[in-house]
Amino acid sequence: MPELIISGFGDEICENFAQQLDIMASFGLNHIDPRGVNGKNISDLTADEAKSAKAVLDEKGFKVACIGSPIGKYDIEKDFAPELEKFKRTLDTTLTLGADCIRIFSFFIPEGHSPDEYRDEVMLRMSRYLEVSEGSGVMLLHENEHAIYGEDAEHSLDLMKTLDHPRLRQIFDPCNFIFANVEPFPYAFNLLYDYIYALHIKDGKSNPSAVVPTGLGEGKIPEMMAELYKRNFSCFATLEPHLGSFTGLAQFESVLNLSALPKGGAQTFKLALSSFASAAEEAGYVVPTAAK
């Protein structure tokens, strides 16, 4: 039976790292993608701060699914040296936290320009990440993101095929594809399937652009999860709620007893979790009881 690990960006709940873990644990989770730690970006932590974060993870019984770094969310025309140094620090933090994955991006392309104009430079910089991390065992997971080289499925696939490296794989984000006017499922899914390593779970609508719970948007996440289960696909899925207040929120409040949760992040995180857990369970995956 394929295994599904549900993780999440705990900083969408609150700033305090220990509180993030406590609330996620109350939802039945024991993995996190650390991104904001006590109000500081994961890629900016000092060595001592990383050690402190590791102590909190151990105390709470949590593991890191993937480091939620902003590496590669960087203008392709800017000097690469500072960003490469940030990557080296992030790699050190990754190893300190006992993690084996870093989320990365493929550089912002100037507005009005084609990504293809910068293809060679993108490939060079991405290859440098792989070279610097050689011997670490750490996977570099590229996320499709608005306005970067790998915004669409074709350019993400180009990265995977051109660099052709066993430690470079794809994070599949359905909502980001929607915002890039790309059909997430089945089109982008089938194009990238051989390289998909993990999922970012947020559903979305294109007109007007909005992030919504799983099943209420155009991402076809329930159908995607059913197909993944059919293919015996084990992975981790990271919740990235980005919900805020949206039309239809009120209908969930009584069903999920959201009023019993702290206002704000904990409520929307629980909503994102419950909607996804239901879809994953219906597909056949086992999910924590408290997640539903």
C-alpha positions as CSV (number, residue, x, y, z in Angstrom):
1,M,0.0,0.0,0.0
2,P,1.5,3.4,-0.9
3,E,2.3,5.7,2.0
4,L,1.3,9.4,2.3
5,I,3.0,11.7,4.8
6,I,1.2,14.9,5.4
7,S,3.4,17.9,6.3
8,G,2.8,21.6,6.2
9,F,4.2,25.1,6.5
10,G,3.7,25.7,10.2
11,D,4.4,29.4,9.9
12,E,1.0,29.9,8.4
13,I,-0.3,29.0,11.8
14,C,1.9,31.3,13.9
15,E,5.4,32.6,14.2
16,N,6.5,30.7,17.3
17,F,8.1,27.4,16.2
18,A,7.2,25.3,19.2
19,Q,3.6,26.5,19.0
20,Q,3.5,25.5,15.3
21,L,4.5,22.0,16.2
22,D,2.1,21.8,19.1
23,I,-0.9,22.8,16.9
24,M,0.1,20.5,14.1
25,A,0.5,17.6,16.5
26,S,-3.0,18.2,17.8
27,F,-4.1,17.7,14.1
28,G,-2.3,14.3,14.1
29,L,0.8,15.4,12.2
30,N,4.4,14.8,13.0
31,H,6.2,16.3,9.9
32,I,6.8,19.9,9.1
33,D,8.3,21.9,6.2
34,P,10.1,24.6,8.3
35,R,10.0,28.0,6.5
36,G,9.5,30.7,9.2
37,V,11.1,29.9,12.5
38,N,10.2,32.3,15.3
39,G,9.7,35.0,12.7
40,K,12.9,34.4,10.8
41,N,13.3,32.7,7.4
42,I,14.8,29.2,7.6
43,S,17.5,30.3,5.2
44,D,18.7,33.0,7.5
45,L,19.1,31.0,10.7
46,T,22.5,31.0,12.4
47,A,24.1,27.7,13.2
48,D,23.0,28.1,16.9
49,E,19.5,28.9,15.9
50,A,19.4,25.8,13.7
51,K,20.6,23.7,16.6
52,S,17.9,25.2,18.8
53,A,15.2,24.4,16.2
54,K,16.5,20.9,16.0
55,A,16.1,20.5,19.8
56,V,12.5,21.7,19.5
57,L,11.8,19.2,16.8
58,D,13.3,16.4,18.8
59,E,11.4,17.4,21.9
60,K,8.1,17.5,20.1
61,G,8.7,14.3,18.1
62,F,8.7,15.9,14.7
63,K,10.7,15.2,11.5
64,V,11.4,17.6,8.6
65,A,9.8,16.6,5.3
66,C,11.5,19.4,3.4
67,I,13.2,22.6,4.1
68,G,10.9,25.4,2.8
69,S,13.6,27.6,1.6
70,P,13.3,30.6,-0.8
71,I,16.5,29.6,-2.7
72,G,16.2,30.5,-6.3
73,K,13.5,33.1,-5.8
74,Y,16.0,35.5,-7.1
75,D,16.3,37.7,-10.1
76,I,18.3,35.9,-12.8
77,E,20.0,39.1,-13.8
78,K,21.4,39.7,-10.3
79,D,24.9,38.6,-9.1
80,F,24.6,34.9,-8.2
81,A,27.3,34.9,-5.5
82,P,25.1,36.1,-2.6
83,E,22.4,33.6,-3.5
84,L,24.9,30.7,-3.7
85,E,26.2,31.7,-0.2
86,K,22.6,31.6,1.1
87,F,22.2,28.1,-0.4
88,K,25.4,26.9,1.4
89,R,24.0,28.2,4.7
90,T,20.6,26.6,4.0
91,L,22.4,23.3,3.2
92,D,24.1,23.5,6.6
93,T,20.8,24.1,8.3
94,T,19.2,21.2,6.4
95,L,21.9,18.8,7.7
96,T,21.6,20.2,11.3
97,L,17.9,19.6,11.2
98,G,18.4,16.0,10.0
99,A,16.5,16.7,6.8
100,D,17.2,15.4,3.3
101,C,15.3,17.8,1.0
102,I,15.5,21.5,0.2
103,R,12.7,23.3,-1.8
104,I,14.3,25.5,-4.5
105,F,13.1,27.7,-7.4
106,S,14.5,28.4,-10.9
107,F,15.0,32.2,-10.8
108,F,12.7,35.1,-11.6
109,I,12.6,36.1,-15.3
110,P,12.4,39.8,-16.0
111,E,8.9,40.9,-17.0
112,G,8.4,41.0,-20.8
113,H,11.2,38.5,-21.5
114,S,10.9,34.9,-22.5
115,P,12.4,32.3,-20.1
116,D,14.2,30.9,-23.0
117,E,16.4,34.0,-23.2
118,Y,17.9,33.0,-19.9
119,R,18.0,29.2,-20.3
120,D,21.7,28.8,-20.3
121,E,22.2,30.9,-17.1
122,V,19.4,29.1,-15.3
123,M,20.9,25.7,-16.1
124,L,24.4,26.9,-15.0
125,R,23.1,28.2,-11.7
126,M,21.0,25.1,-11.0
127,S,24.0,22.9,-11.7
128,R,26.0,24.9,-9.2
129,Y,23.5,24.1,-6.5
130,L,23.9,20.4,-7.4
131,E,27.7,20.7,-7.3
132,V,27.8,22.5,-4.0
133,S,25.5,19.9,-2.4
134,E,27.4,16.9,-3.8
135,G,28.1,14.3,-1.2
136,S,25.4,15.6,1.2
137,G,22.7,13.2,0.1
138,V,20.2,16.2,0.1
139,M,17.5,16.2,-2.6
140,L,16.9,19.5,-4.4
141,L,13.1,19.8,-5.0
142,H,12.1,22.4,-7.6
143,E,8.7,24.0,-7.2
144,N,6.8,25.5,-10.1
145,E,6.2,29.1,-9.1
146,H,4.9,32.2,-10.8
147,A,7.4,34.2,-13.0
148,I,10.3,31.8,-12.6
149,Y,11.9,29.8,-15.4
150,G,10.0,26.6,-14.3
151,E,6.7,28.4,-14.0
152,D,5.0,26.0,-16.5
153,A,5.2,22.3,-17.0
154,E,7.4,22.4,-20.1
155,H,10.2,24.5,-18.6
156,S,10.1,22.4,-15.4
157,L,10.5,19.3,-17.5
158,D,13.3,21.0,-19.4
159,L,15.1,21.5,-16.1
160,M,14.7,17.9,-15.1
161,K,15.8,16.4,-18.4
162,T,18.6,18.8,-19.1
163,L,20.3,18.5,-15.7
164,D,19.4,14.9,-15.5
165,H,20.4,14.4,-11.9
166,P,19.1,11.9,-9.3
167,R,19.1,14.5,-6.6
168,L,16.9,17.0,-8.6
169,R,13.2,16.3,-8.6
170,Q,9.9,18.2,-8.8
171,I,7.5,19.5,-6.2
172,F,4.1,19.6,-7.9
173,D,2.0,22.6,-6.9
174,P,-1.4,22.4,-8.7
175,C,-2.5,26.0,-7.6
176,N,0.7,27.6,-9.0
177,F,0.0,25.9,-12.4
178,I,-3.5,27.3,-12.3
179,F,-2.1,30.8,-11.8
180,A,0.2,30.2,-14.8
181,N,-2.7,29.2,-17.0
182,V,-1.6,25.6,-17.1
183,E,-3.9,22.7,-16.5
184,P,-2.5,20.9,-13.4
185,F,-4.3,17.6,-14.0
186,P,-4.0,15.6,-16.1
187,Y,-1.8,17.7,-18.4
188,A,1.1,19.0,-16.2
189,F,0.8,15.9,-14.0
190,N,1.4,13.5,-16.8
191,L,4.2,15.6,-18.3
192,L,6.1,15.7,-15.0
193,Y,5.0,12.4,-13.4
194,D,8.4,10.7,-13.7
195,Y,10.0,13.5,-11.7
196,I,7.4,14.3,-9.1
197,Y,8.8,13.7,-5.6
198,A,6.4,15.7,-3.4
199,L,3.2,17.7,-3.5
200,H,2.3,21.2,-2.4
201,I,-1.4,21.2,-1.4
202,K,-3.3,24.2,-2.3
203,D,-6.2,24.4,-4.7
204,G,-7.1,27.5,-6.7
205,K,-9.4,29.3,-9.1
206,S,-8.2,31.3,-12.1
207,N,-10.9,33.9,-12.5
208,P,-10.6,35.7,-10.2
209,S,-7.4,34.2,-8.8
210,A,-8.0,32.7,-5.4
211,V,-6.6,29.9,-3.2
212,V,-9.4,27.6,-1.9
213,P,-9.6,24.3,0.0
214,T,-8.9,21.0,-1.8
215,G,-11.8,20.1,-4.2
216,L,-13.2,23.6,-4.5
217,G,-10.9,24.8,-7.2
218,E,-9.6,23.8,-10.6
219,G,-6.6,21.7,-9.4
220,K,-8.5,18.4,-9.6
221,I,-6.5,17.4,-6.4
222,P,-9.0,14.5,-5.5
223,E,-8.6,13.1,-9.0
224,M,-4.8,13.5,-8.8
225,M,-4.7,11.7,-5.5
226,A,-6.8,8.8,-6.8
227,E,-4.4,8.5,-9.8
228,L,-1.3,8.6,-7.5
229,Y,-2.8,5.8,-5.3
230,K,-3.7,3.8,-8.4
231,R,0.0,4.0,-9.5
232,N,1.1,2.9,-6.0
233,F,2.8,6.3,-5.4
234,S,4.3,7.1,-2.0
235,C,5.2,10.7,-1.2
236,F,4.8,13.6,1.2
237,A,2.3,16.3,0.7
238,T,2.9,19.7,2.2
239,L,-0.1,21.9,3.2
240,E,0.3,25.5,2.1
241,P,-3.1,26.9,3.0
242,H,-2.8,30.6,1.9
243,L,-6.5,30.7,2.6
244,G,-7.1,33.8,4.6
245,S,-10.8,34.7,4.3
246,F,-12.5,33.4,1.2
247,T,-16.1,33.1,0.0
248,G,-17.6,30.0,1.5
249,L,-15.5,29.9,4.7
250,A,-18.6,30.1,6.9
251,Q,-20.0,26.8,5.6
252,F,-17.0,25.0,7.1
253,E,-17.0,26.6,10.5
254,S,-19.7,24.4,12.1
255,V,-18.8,21.2,10.3
256,L,-15.1,21.3,11.5
257,N,-15.8,23.3,14.7
258,L,-13.3,25.9,13.6
259,S,-14.6,28.2,16.4
260,A,-12.8,25.9,18.9
261,L,-9.4,26.7,17.3
262,P,-7.3,29.9,17.8
263,K,-8.4,32.6,15.3
264,G,-6.5,32.9,12.1
265,G,-3.8,30.5,11.0
266,A,-4.8,27.4,13.1
267,Q,-8.4,27.6,11.7
268,T,-7.4,27.9,8.0
269,F,-4.6,25.3,8.4
270,K,-7.2,22.8,9.9
271,L,-9.6,23.6,7.0
272,A,-6.8,23.0,4.5
273,L,-5.8,19.8,6.2
274,S,-9.3,18.4,6.6
275,S,-10.3,19.0,3.0
276,F,-7.1,17.4,1.7
277,A,-7.2,14.5,4.2
278,S,-10.7,13.7,3.0
279,A,-9.7,13.6,-0.6
280,A,-6.6,11.5,0.1
281,E,-8.5,9.0,2.2
282,E,-11.2,8.7,-0.4
283,A,-8.4,7.9,-2.9
284,G,-7.2,5.1,-0.6
285,Y,-4.4,6.6,1.4
286,V,-4.3,6.3,5.2
287,V,-4.5,9.6,7.0
288,P,-4.3,10.5,10.7
289,T,-7.8,10.4,12.4
290,A,-7.2,13.9,13.9
291,A,-6.5,15.3,10.4
292,K,-10.1,14.6,9.2
